[in-house]
Amino acid sequence: MGIREFYAGVSPSTTALPTTTPPTALSHFTVVDYGVCVLLLVSSLAIGLFYARRGRGQNTVRQFLLANRSMGSLPVALSLLATFQSAVAILGVPGEIYRSGTEYWFLGCSYLLGLLVPAHIFIPIFYRLNISSAYEYLELRFTKVVRLCGTITFIFQMVIYMGVVLYAPALALNAVTGLDLWGSVLALGIVCTIYTSLGGLKAVIWTDVFQTAVMFLGQLAVVIVGAAKVGGIGRVWDVASQHGHISGIDLNPDPFVRHTFWTLAFGGVFMMLSLYGVNQAQVQRYLSSRTEKAAILSCYAVFPCQQITLCIGCLIGLVMFVYYHDHPWAEAQVSSDQLVLYFVMDILGELPGLPGLFVACLFSGSLSTISSAFNSLATVTIEDLIRPHFPEISENRATLISKVLAVVYGLVCLGMAYVSSLMGPVLQAAISIFGMVGGPLLGLFCLGIFFPCANSTGAVVGLLAGLIMAFWIGIGSMVSNMTSRMVSSPLNGTVFPSFGNTTVVSMTTLMPSAGSKPTGLQRFYSLSYLWYSAHSSTTVIIIGLLISLLTGGTKGQPPNPRTIYPVLPRLLALLPISCRDRLPCQEYSEVIHVVFKYPFTFVLYVPSPMSSPAPSYHIHSLTLPVFFPHFSFLFFFFLRIVKFF
């Protein structure tokens, strides 16, 4: 994931506190609550040590980084979900629903296509290539230079991100509960580093399963207790409806409107693809599955889990809205993530153990996210940076280096958390960098998978162009919003939910006042954050194709057919042969012929994307429904005309 892509972040926006006195940390956070948090950390550590001991004697890189390709679909699916559900998302979704209503729920529509494409395109290609790193694909498809560019971009993205995602929730907890800031950061960072470096991916996946259960329990406790205190779910729905907080479908196609149905349902697809299609943390989990079918099933299983998680977040936001509707607001101001924590402490404070359960829920979100970051960073470093230059390295030594790398990245994470504490307002920009990088990386992989005529020069130039465009829009939007806040009333700053291990990115979109609309670059910078991934990935593809065509395409050396998913060739099969012969991709547009069996069937002969070493051809037969004879005739007639020319 949506990111994100994609994306969540710590919003600079503020919300009024209730007139009731804010809960004080130590009066609500009891010994039982501390015990629940410690139990979570000890349990996570125990799982890591268990798999470290159990895996002793099987010291191979395959076991450490890919769990020896032995995982079933259910634990992989829950691990995928846990990586998606960061602590910032747990705080961010209710805050968004509280402020803006339930329109954000339509993001769930993007989950279907955002998971179908990875399940049937990305996973089969990556799994059958028998790779450990997603960026290894880039070398098989292009060159080592492209692989190196993708790897460095990913490392930059994750190093900036993981420190912030560790520090930001701890900062919010400290502000609301009084929980020691650096005690939380160090506890999470050290525990996560230990079980990730000792147990490898298998320990990470099983701790994710445990932490997913804790996250569900913590959020359900808030919904159940909160709903009971405001009169039940029925009253929550009635009050929210009366005050316009149950949103309808907004079919406005304007991409500069922050949330519409089209923005959420279709713009969100690109963020989902950047997270669940090509992000190393997710790809690594697919590759750990015992079979390709299990990997695909895990992708399918994430869909209902995501919908449940999204619905729970929306319910918390609605319950919070009704609860504070019953309590007048005061003048004090807090950020949205702190507001959720104040709400939780308000309703759970009198029930020993439940505040601790929700904090454990946040700790679980942080642990699952940063453990995925450590493991994926160790993987790309050993597989993409070390092994290509030292191919003679033994398995035992490579495994040891992988464990050391996990420790090193754990220390880097703690260092970045400290840097985050010094950044102040720049913290927002650091968080946003994660989302800016996801779209261009998606575009790079799509360029390789869907366009056989793309070459390495086009890939590198396209990636750079996409990154420049993403940073231009993202940073320009933030600077524009910061400037606007200095001269106007508070704007539409938003904490957006997180999408992945890869998840925290806040792209705050300017909400213009009713009397004026932004123009020029201001208008450009007000593009909805949900279209950022689509915009930057499309830039990579367009620029990459143009440069590839200008530099001669593949120059008579077609790429490995196992790295291609021939969507365009299947469409180009309908073009006349004279047109196909002029295409620079003719090696892959060479669909032999179409056999017609009017009125109901036609057959296409197309290159098989997974054949090796030379392309072979397989048959696609489509039987048109008997109850559509006119459509069958028109389709047949159209294909006959095309074939004639």
N, C-alpha and C positions, 0 to 999 in steps of 0.2 A: 505496500500500500505503500497520503492520496493526500507521509507524508502520508492521503493524502492521502497522491499522490499522492490529501491528501492529505486542509492542513490545519494543524493546531498551533497555538502559540500563546504566549503570555501577553494579554492585551493591556495596552496602556489606558484603556477606558475605565471609568469608575462608575460605581453604582451606590446609591444612598443606603446607609445602614438603617435597620428598623429602630424605632424609638426605644424599644426595649433595650436594656443594657446589654452590650455584646458579651457573650460568654467569656469568662476568663479561663485561661488555659488550665491552671493548676486546680481550679475548683471543679472542673469537669473531667480532666484527664487523670484517672485514678491508677492505683497500682495494677488493677486488673487490666486496664487499657494498655499500660506499658507491657504487661505480660503477654498480651495478644500480639503486639508488635514484635517482641523478642521471639515468641514462638514461631512467627512467620520466618524470621531470619534464620533461626536455628534449623527449622524444617528444610528450608531451601538449601542450606549448607549441608545438611545430612544427606539429601538426595544426591548432591554433587559428589560427596565423599563415598557414598554407596556405589555409584557407577564408576568412580575412579578405582575403587578396590575391585569391583567385579570385572573391570576391563583390564586388570593387570595381566600382563603376558600377551596381550594383543595390541602391542604398541605400534600401530600403523597409522599413517596419515588418513587413510580411508576410514578407519574406525573413529579417530578423534574428530575429524572434520565432517564426516558424512554418516556417523553412527553405523558404519559398516553396511550401509544400505539395508537396514533391517527393521525400519520403523513401519508400523501400521498406519492406516489412514486416519484413525480417530486422534491419536496423540499428535500427529503432524497437523491436523486441522485445528486443534485447540492451541497448538503452539503458534500457528499462523495468526489465529485470532488474538493471542496474547501480545504478539509483536505489534499488531494493529492497535491494540488498546493501551495506549500510554497513560501515565498519570495525568498529563495535561488534557488528554481527551476526556477522562473521567470528570475533570473539573470544567472542561470547556463546553461540552454538549449541553448540560443543564443551564449553563450561563447563557448560551445562545438562545435556547428555547425560552428562558425566562424573559429575555429582552425582546425577542423578535417574533415569538409565536412558533407554531409547529411546522412552518414552511420548510425548515431544514430537514424534516423527516423525509422529504421527497428525494433526498440524496440516496436513500435506500434503493430507489429505482435503478441507480447506476451500478449497484452491486452485481446485478445479474449479468449484464454484458461485460462488466469489468472482471468477472471471474470465468465466464464462458470462453473468452478469447485466450487467456492464459491456459485454461484446461485443455483446449483443443489445438492450440498453435504453439505456444511457448514451451509448455511442459514436454510434449512429445519430442520437439527438436532438442532441447537441452538434455533430456533423459537418454535419448538414443545416441547422443554424441559421447556419453559416458564421461562427462567433464565434472570437475569439482567447483570451478569458479565460472560464474556467468560470463566473465570477461575473457575466458578461454575461448568462448564462441567467437569473439571478435577477431581473434587471430586465425581461427579456422576459416572464417568468412572473408576477412580482409588481410591484414598483416599484423606483425608484432607491434608496430607503431600505434595502430588503432587500439589494440589491446592495452598498451601502456597508457594511452590517453584516457581510456575508459576507467582503468584501475585508479589512476591518480585522481581523477575527478571524483570517484566514489570515496576514496580515502579522505580527501578534503571535505567532502560533504559530511561524512560520519564523524570525523574528529571534531569538527565545529559543533556538530549536533549533540553528541553524547554527553558532553559536559553540561550543556545547557539543560537537557532533559533531566539530568540528575539534580541540578541546582535549583531550577525554577519551582518544582513542587515543594522541595524542602524549604525554600524561602516563604512560600505561601503558608505551609504548616507552621513555621516559626512565628509568622505574623499573627496567626489566629489562635493556635493552641499553645504557643510558648515552647513547643518541642525544640530542643537545642538544634540550631541550624547545622553546624558542622558535625555535630554528633550524628545526625541523620545522614548527611552526605557521606561521611567516612564509613558508617555502618553499612550503608547500601553498596558503596563502591568496593569495600574490602570483601564483603560476603560474596558479591557477584563475581569479583575477580577470582576468588578461590574456587568456587564451584565450576566456573567456566573453564579455568585453566587446568583443573584436575580431571573433571568428568567429560569435557568435550561436548559435542553437539547432543549426544544422548542425554547427558545431565541437563543441558539447557532445555531440551524439549520436555523432559518429564517435570522439571521445575516449573516450566510454563504451564503445564497441565494443572499442577497444584495451585499455582498463582492465579490461573483463570477461575478456578473454583472460588478462591478467596475474593476475587474481584466481583464475581456474580453475587456472592453472599453479602458483601459490603454494600453494594448498590441496592439489592433487594431489601435489605434492612432499612435503608433510608426511605424507599418507596412505601413499604408496609407501615412503618411507624409514622412517617409524615402524613400519609393518606388518612390514617386513623385519627390523627390530631386535627385534621381540617374537615372531618366529617365523611370520609370515604371517597373512593374513586369517582362515584357518581357526582358528588358535589364538586370535585376538582374539575370534571369535564363541564359541568353546568356553568360554574363561575368563569372558567377560561373561555367558554363560548360567548357568554354575555359580554365579556370585555374584549372580544375580537382576537383572542389568543389562539383559537383553532383556525388555522389558515386554510384557505381554499387553494385551488390550482391557478397559479398566475402564469398565463401563457404568453406573457410579454417576451418577444424574441430579442429584446435589446441586451447585448452582452455586457453593457456597462451598468446594468442593474445588478446589485449584489446577489440576490437570490430570486430566481424564477424557476419554474418547472424545468425549462430547457437547460438553464445553467446547472441546476442540480442533477438532473437525470442524464444529461449528455456531457456537460463539461466535467462532471464527476467521474465519468468513465475513464478519461485520460489520466486522472489522478490515481484511480484504482489500478490501471494498467502499469503505471510507473512503479507502483508498490508491489502488486501481486504478479506482475508479468516479468519484470526484468531486475528487480532489486535483489541483490546478492543474498540478503538475509532470508528472503522468502524462497528464492531459487534453491538455496542450500537445503531448505527443509523438503522441497519437492524431491531433490536428488537423494535424500536420506531414506525415501520410501523403498520398500522391498521390491515393488514392481511399478511399472509405469501406470498401470491401472489404479494402484493404491494412491499414487501421487495425484492422479486426476480426481479420484474420489475425495481426497482430502481437500482439494480445491472446491468441489461441490459442497462438501460438508461445512465449509466456512460460511456459505451464504446464509443459511438459517440462523447460525450463531451471530453473525453480524446484525441481522435484522432484529434479533432479540436484544442485543446490546444497544442498538440505536433506540429501540422502543423504551428500554429502561432509562436511558439517558433523557429521553423526551419526557417520560413520566416524572422523573426527578425535577426537571425544569418546571413542569406544570404544577406539581405539588408545591414547589418553592414559590411560584407566582401566587398561588391561592393563599399560602401561609402568610406571605408578607402583604397580601391584599387585606388580610384580617388584622394586620399590625401596621399602623401609620409609619411613614418614613421620617427620619430625622435628616439633619443637614450633613452629617458625617459622610465621607466618601471612601469607598474601598474598591479595589479592583474586582473584576468579575469572578476570578478564580477564588479570591478570598471570600467573596459573598457566599459561594457554595459551601465553603468550610464553615462559615458562621452559621449558615442554615443547619448544617449537619450537627454542629455543636448545640444549637438551640433545641433541636428535636430529640437528639440522642443523649444529651448531656446527663439526664437523670437516670440513664440505664447503664450501669457499669459494664464495661466490656464492649459495648456497641460503638462508642467513639473510637476505641482502639481497633475495632474491626474495620471501620471505614479508613482509618489511617493505614492499616495493614493492606487494605484494598489499593490505596495510592502507592504504597511501597511495592506491591506486586506489579502494578503498572510500570513503575520505574525499573524494577529488577528485570522484568521480561524484555523490556526495550533495550536496556544497556547491555544485557547479556547477549542479545542477538547482535548488537553492534560489535562487542568484543570478538565474538566467534566469527562473524563475517569478515571483519578486518584482518584477523589472523589468517583466515583462509585466502583472501586475495593477496595478502603479503607473501605468504609462502608459495602459493601456486602461480602468481602472476609476476612477482618481483624477484624471488629468490631461486626457485627451481629452474626457470628458463635459463638463468646464468650459471647455475651449478647443477647440471643434470645428473652428475654422478653421486649426488648426496644420497646417503642410505636412508631407509625407511625409519629406523630408530632415531637417527639424528634429525630427520625432518619432523618427526613427531615431537621430539624434544624442543625443537625450534618453535613449532606451533604453540606449545604450551608456554614457552617463554614469551612469545609474541602476545598471547592473551594477557599475561601479567603486565607486560609493557603497556599495552593499550588500556588496561585498568588504571595504571598509574597516570597515563596521559589523560584519562577521563577525569580523575581527581584533580589534575592540574588545570584542565579546562573548566572544571567547576569553580576553581579558585579565580581563574581569569574572568569567568562570567560574573563573579561577585564584584569585580572591579569595573565592569563595563557600563553599568548604569543604563542610560537611554540606548546605548549601542547594543544592549542585550536583545532588543527587538530585531535588529538587523541580523545579529548572529543566528537567531532562531530561523529567520526567514530564508537564510542561505540554503537550508535543507530543501525547501520546496523549489527554489530556483534551479537546483541541479537535477531534480528528478525528471522534469519534462525533457530536457536535452538528451539525457541518457536513454529515455524511452524512444525518442526520435532516432537515435543512433542504432538501436537494436531493430527498430521497424525498418529502417533503411536497408539493413543487411538482410532481414528475413523476407521482406516483401518485394524488394527491387533487385533482381539479379544483375542488372546493368550497372549498379552502383559500385564504385571502386574505392580504394583506400584513401586516395586524395580527397574525393568527395566526402567521405566519412569524416575525416579529420577537420576539413574546412566547415562542413555542416555542423559538427559538434561545437566548434568555436563560435560560429554564428549564432547557434541556439543559446549558448551560455551568455554571450554578449546581450542578446535580445532579452533573455530572462532577467539578467541582472539590471539591465536598463529599466525595464518596466517595474520590477520589484522594488529596487532601491528608489527609483523616481517616485513611485506611489507612496512609499513611506516618508520620503522627504517632503513631498507635497502635502501629505496629511499632517505632518509635524508642523509645517509652516502654517497650515490652515488653522490648527488648534490655537496658535498664538494670537490669531486675529479674529477668531469667531467662537461661537459656542461649541460645546463638546460635540464631536462628530461620531460617526458610526463605527467606532473602533470595535473589533470583535475578536473573541477568542474562538477560533475555529477548531472543531474536533480533529483528533489525530488519526492518521491512517497507517500506521505501520511502525515498524521498528524504526522506522523511517518515518517519523511522524510529526515532528513538531515544526510547524511552520505557520507563522501568522502573516497573512497578507491582508492588511486592513484596507478596505475599499472606502473611498470618500463618499459620504452621503451628502450630496449638495442640498442646500436649503431650498425651500419651495420656490423662492423668488429668483433663483439663478441656477444656471447649469454650467459646469466647467466646459471650457473650450480649449482648442489647440492641444498642447501636450497635457494639460490638466485633464482633458477629456480622455486622452490616451491612457493616462495613468489611473483613471477610474475604472479600467477594465476589471470585471469581477474576478476575484482570486481563483475561482473555480475554472476559469478559462486559461489560466497561466500555463498549465501543463500542455493543453491542446495547442496553444499559440507557439510555445517554444519547440515542442516536438515537431510540429508542422514546419517550422522554420528550418530545422535540421534536415528534414526530408527534402524540402524544395531546394535549398541551397546545395545539399549533397547530390541530388540528381542533376542539377545544372552543372556543377563542377565536374561530375562524372562524365556527362555528355561532352563537355568542352575538352576534357582530357582523354577522350577516346574510349570511354566505357571500360569493359574488361579486356579489350584489345585481343579478341579471339581466344581468350583463356577463361572459359566460364567457371564460376565458383563451384565448390563442392555442392552437389545437389542435396546433400543431407543437411545443409545449412539454410536451405531455401524453402519457403512455403509459397508455392506458385499460385497466388491469387490472381495476379495480372495475366499470366498465361491462360488461365481458365476463361478470363474475360476476352482476351485477345483471340481466342479460338473462334469468336464470332466475326472477326474482321476478315476481309478478303485476303487471299494469299499474297497478292501483289503488295498490299500494305504491310503485311507481316514481314515480308522479305526485306523491307527497308528499315525495320526497327533495329536499334543497336543491341537489343536483348534477344535477337532472333534465336539464339541457341535454346532459350527457354520459352519463347513464344511459338515454338515450332510444334504446335499441336497437330498431329498428323492429319486427321480429317474427322468429319462428323458423319455418322451413319444414321440415316433417317428411316424410321419405320412408322410412317404416318398410319393412323392418326394419334397414336398414344405414346410412342417411345422414340428417343434419340440417344445416341451414344457418343461420348467424347473420349478421344484418346489423348491423354496429357502425360507429361513427364512425372515420374514418381519422385517426391521430394526426399525420400529416405533411402533411395537405392544407392548402392555402392559397389564398385567405384565409379562406374559409368551410369549415366541416366538410363533408366528403363521406363517403360510406359505402362500405365494401368488404365482401366476402363471406368468411366463414370456413366452410368445408365440412369436416365430419368424417365419414369413413367408418368405421363400426365393423367390427371383424374378423368375417368370416363364421363363424369357429370359436367365436365367443362369442355365439350367438343369444340365450341367456337374458339375458346382460348387456345386449345390444342392446334386448331387449324391456323390461327393467326401466328402463333409462335413458330410453327413449322414453316409457314409462308415467309416470315421474316428471315429465318435462318437460310432458306433457299435463295432468297434475294441476295443476302450477304455472300453466300457461297458462289453465286453466279458472277458477282463482280470480282 
